[in-house]
Amino acid sequence: MIEWALNICFAAVTIAFLITGWRLLRGPELTDRVLAIDTLYINTVALVILLGLRLGSDLLFEAALVIAMLGFVGTVALARYLARGDVIE
């Protein structure tokens, strides 16, 4: 039963990747593209966690945590750059 659920989750996250990739390429505004990059980080974290569940590896959960932290810092830095023109005051 868990294999079916994992397969459905993999398919859903893959569809989310495709939709987000479309928004990244075709976003009318720069802010749409920034939000798409942020969503790609979240989708990547979801894929790594799902892969960790499938393989039963604890290392992948730590990798997901690192990806999430780097994604957050990157999004905040990019948002500050767009809002103020610089990252560090």
Residue pairs with C-beta under 8 A, 6 or more apart in sequence:
2 53
6 50
6 53
6 54
9 46
9 50
10 47
10 50
13 43
13 46
13 47
13 50
16 39
16 43
16 46
17 40
17 43
17 47
20 36
20 39
20 40
20 43
21 36
21 40
23 32
23 33
23 35
23 36
23 39
24 33
24 36
24 37
24 40
27 33
27 36
30 82
31 82
34 75
34 78
34 79
34 82
37 74
37 75
37 78
38 71
38 75
41 67
41 68
41 70
41 71
41 72
41 74
41 75
42 68
42 71
44 67
44 71
45 64
45 67
45 68
45 71
48 60
48 61
48 63
48 64
48 67
49 60
49 61
49 64
51 57
51 60
52 58
52 59
52 60
52 61
52 63
52 64
77 87
80 86
80 87
81 87
